[in-house]
Amino acid sequence: MKRGKKYIEAAKKIQRGNLYEKDEAIALVKNAAIAKFDETIEAHIRTGCDGRHADQQIRGAVVLPHGTGKKVRILVFAKNAKADEAQAAGADYVGGDELIPKIQNEGWLDFDVVVATPDMMGVVGRLGRVLGPKGLMPNPKAGTVTMDVTKAVNDIKAGKIEYRLDKTNIIHVPIGKASFTEEQLADNFQTLIDAIIKARPAALKGQYLKSVTLTSTMGPGVKLNPMKLQ
């Protein structure tokens, strides 16, 4: 893959094969974010889990103290009083059955997170094939299937992110923007790591965090020492 001049310059600041301490890694990633837009800073955490086993699955959510820097659009499936509550809490879209054809047939996906009250999961379940592969299916573990729609909407707006293993047993999550201070990024990153360590499956034997890499949207990755984090 051909890399641009800016990427090559940024990559020179990072020692390949070096495992950095958290604060140094964050400073390097911020430094290497040289695109003309405010790049997202992401954490990529490779675990020793085998997601094919139900008892080694990891899925949860955590509220980052400084948010993600991204405006999140929320769709809530609810009816009657709960629909009114979702609107009052600031959900971007609220509805029920009438949204099924719009999403299924028209391909409408102008939202980033889906929340549903438990009594609406029968309706939402019909969208499994569309929402599932995109990671948008509401889930009780992530706090997105709940009767407390006000708390769910407020938490998401405040910077709640969901983490889960992908097919290769890696967790990919945003921890902020390049415009954040190093302290804000460090706070967000530590909050995420603490949550992931707490979520360690009891069935897992051996090393939990195999590798941890921080990267910006367009910049090179910086590897952290995973042993210092667990």
Secondary structure, 3 states (H helix, E strand, C coil): CCCCHHHHHHHHCCCCCCCECHHHHHHHHHHHCCCCCCCEEEEEEEECCCCCCHHHCCEEEEECCCCCCCCCCEEEECCHHHHHHHHHHCCCEEECCCHHHHHHCCCCCCCCEEEECHHHHHHHHCCHHHHCCCCCCCCHHHCCECCCHHHHHHHHHHCEEEEECCCCCEEEEEEEECCCCHHHHHHHHHHHHHHHHHCCCCCCCCCCEEEEEEEECCCCCEEECHHHCC
